[in-house]
């Protein structure tokens, strides 16, 4: 068994072979949607002991499964979302239903929803005030609305999602806890910075966007997501935020997580201006989930640690 399949990765054959097989199934009158089941290798014997975590993005659903009573139990992978159907919600539904391994009766289900429409506010804002602030920031918003408390950071985060997505998740899974995608990043690094006299910026990098959190003397100052077209744009956003928060270029730290290629290309540019640019320290307790946990979504790893 190859390593990817063993650990729950979403392996698939080469593109040419895949196209050929899809065409073959079509002409044989078979449903080629079976190829969307990238979790068919997963067999959970006692789902009541396992936790399912999902990260719903625009192009994919990332997942982890782990048994808190068993070390090195982590399974993970990515499920592509076929947006060619023309309706994002329908595409998400198809991706979930095509993967029955996600639909077992897990007692704990946690979901991260990506949204660039959000407002961070003090926890003293009640639900009505949070909704009012969100509506003021996004007066044209016509999708779903949700909010979540970040207890470690002592903030409330109100956000919008695709219309119908929250309802689908609540109908499909067993009382899922639903969070904005910045939740685990903020909560995890808040714990890292407790009592620190050093200010830190953390960047969680993807190939075309990044999440940014900044802690100044242990308190959250910025939590945001930026899309970028080039690494120069990413460097500009980071350096502008660094200066806006009055961080010290010779003393404070900038830590990088996420996509390895983007991290390796961005770090040298940032080191031209900031003395301490380094990879984010991977939490040792995550290795109890799997010795290869660094290959899974860092957002979902942080979520598992925050909620454990």
N, C-alpha and C positions, 0 to 999 in steps of 0.2 A: 504493500500500500504506500503511495507516495505521501510525503510529509504533509502536504496541503490537505489532502483528503483525511488523513488521520486526525488532524487537529481542527477539523471543521471548516477548512478554507473552501472558497468557491472556485474550484478548478473547473476548467472547461477545455474541450479540445481546440485545436488550431482553427483559425477563422475559415480557411478553405474547406476543411472537413465538415465543420459545423454547417456551412451553407449547403454543402452537398447533401448532408443528412436531412436538413430541413426540407430541401426540395424533394428528396426521396419520400419522406413521410407525407408530404402534401399530395404527391401523385398516387400514393398508396391509400389515400383517404384517411390517414391517421392524423391526430391532433398534435401538431408540432409544439403546442404549449407545454408538453411534458418536459421539454428542454429547459423551461424556466425553473424547474425544481432543482435548485442547486444545493438543497439540504437533504437530498434523498439518502445520503450516507449516514445521517444521524439517526440513531436509535436510542431513545431515552427509556430505560426500563422502569424507573420510578420517578415520574415527572413531579410528584409532590415534594421531592427533595431539591428541586432545581429552580433557578431564577433565570428568567428570560429578560434580556435587555435589547431594545431596538433603537436605532438612530435613523430617523426618517429624513433623508436628504432629497434633493431634486432629482438626481439621477440614479440613486441607489438606496437600499435599506441595509445598513450594517447591523449585525446581530452578535450577541454573545449569549452563551448558556453556561452556567456553572452551578456546581453543587457545593454549597458552603461547608458541608461536612466532609468533603473529599478534596485533598490537595491535588493540584495538577489536573483538574477536571475541566478546565476552560475549553469551550468550543467557540469558534468564531468564523465569520465570513461576510461576504457582501452579496446581496441579491440585487441584480440590475432592475431598474424601473423602466419599462418600455413606454416612453412618452409618445410613441407613434400612434397610440390609440386616440390621441387628441384631447383627452381629459385626464388631468393629473390624478384626481381622486380615484378614478376608475383604474388608472395604471397602478396606483398603490394597492388597491384592493386585489388586483390580479396578482401582483407580486407576493402578497401575503397568502392568498388562497392557493397559489401554485406551490406553496411550501408548507405541507401539513406539519412538519416538525415544529413550526412556530405555534401551532394551534392546540398542542397538548394542554392539559389542565395544570399549568404552572401556578403555584400559590402566590408568587411574586412576579409581576411584570412591570418593567420600567421603560419609559419611552422618552427619548429626546427628540424634539421637533425643531428643525432648523427654521428660523424666521429672522429676516432682516428688519422687520417692523416690530420694534420693542422700545420700552421706556423703563429705565431703572430709577427707582424712587425710594425714599425712606420707608421702613417697615411700619411707621405710624400711619401711613396712608391705608385706609380701609379699602374694601373691594369697590365700593362706589366711587371713591376718590381716584383709585387706580384707573378705573374705566374712564372717568372724566379726563384724566391726564392723557391717557392713550388716545381718546377721541380728539383731543385738542392737537396732539402731535400728528395724527393721521386722520384728518377729517373725512377723507374719501374712502376709508377702508370699509369694505363690504364682506370680508371673510369672517371666519370664526375668531373669537377672542378668548384668551385665557390669561391667568396670572399664577405666579408661584413665589413663595417666600424662600429666600436664601438665608437660613438661620445663622450660619457662621459669619457671613458677610454683613448681616443685619440690614438687608435691603429687600424690597419687593420688586419683581420684574413682571411687567405686563406686556403681552405680546399677541400678535395676530397670526393666524394660520389659514391655510386653504379652507374654504367653506366646506363643511362636512367631514373634515379630517378628524377632529376631536371626537365627534359622534361615532365615526367608524371604529376608531381605536377603543372607545368605551364599550361598544357593542360586541366587538370581536374578542377582546381579551378580558381576563379575570381582574376586574377592578384595577386597571393599570394606573400607576403613578406617572403623570405626564409633566415633563419639564421643558423649559426652553434650553436650547443647545449650549448656552453659556453657563448653565447651572453647575455642572461638575467642575468645569475649569475654575470658576470663581471660588467655589467651596473648597476644592482641594488646595489651591494655592493660598487661600486665606489661612488654612491650618499651617502651611509651610511657613508663613510670614508672621505668625503670632509671636509677639515679643521682640521682633527684629528691629534693630536700629538702621538697617540698610533698606533702601527703597529698591523695588524690583519691578521690571516689566517682564511679562510672560507672553510669548507669541505661540499660538497653535496654528501651524502652517498647513495649507492645502495648496494645490498647484495654481489656483486662481483666487484665493481668498485667505484671510487669516483672522483668527480671534485674538483679541488683545485684552489683557487685564493688567492693571498697574496698581501696586500697593506702595503707598508712601508711609513709611514708619508703621507698617503693620495694618494700615487701613486701606480699604478699596477706594481708589480714585477714579479709575476708568474701567468700563467693561463694554467692549464694542466689537463689531465685526466689519472688516473692510474687504471689498472686492478689489483686485488689482489686475492690470493687464501686463505688467512687467515687474521684474524684481526691483527696478528703480522706483516704481510707484510704491511697492511694499516698504522699501527702505525709507522713502519720504514720509509715509504715514507713521512709521515707527519713530523716526527722529523728531517729527513735528510734535507727536504726543509726549515724547521724552522731554522736550524743551518746555511744552505747555505745563507739565507737572513739576517743572524745576528739579528734575533729577540730575545728579552729579555724574558727569562723564568719567571721572577718575575713580569714583568710589562705588557707585551703585551698579546693579547687575541687570543684564538682559539675558533671559533664558529662552531657548528655542525648543519647541516640541513639534510633533506632527510629521508631515511629509519629509523624508530624509533628503531627497534631491533638492527640494526647495530650500531646506535648512542649510545644506552644504553650500549652496550658491549664494544665499543671502548673508550668511555669517561674515565672510570676508569684507563685504561692503560695509556692514555695520561696525566692524572692528576698526575701520578708518576713523570713526568718530567716538566710539565708546570703548573703554578699556576692557571691561569685563563682559564679554559676549560668550555664552557657553550653552551646551545642550542642557535642557531641563533635567534635573536629577530624577531618575525613574524610581518610584517608591518600591522599596524592598518587599513590602507586604504583597505587592502585586504578583510576585514570583510564586506565591503560594497558590494562586489561581492557575498558573501555568509557567513552566520554565521558558516558554516562548511567548509570554504575554506581551512583549514589546512589539510583536507582529500584529496584534489586534488593535482596534480603534482605541486611541488613548482616552477619548471622551468617555467611552463605555467602561474602560478600566477605572478611571477616576470616579465614575458614577458608582461602580460596584464598591469601591473603597469608602466613598462618602456615606453610602447607605448601609454598610455592613455593621 
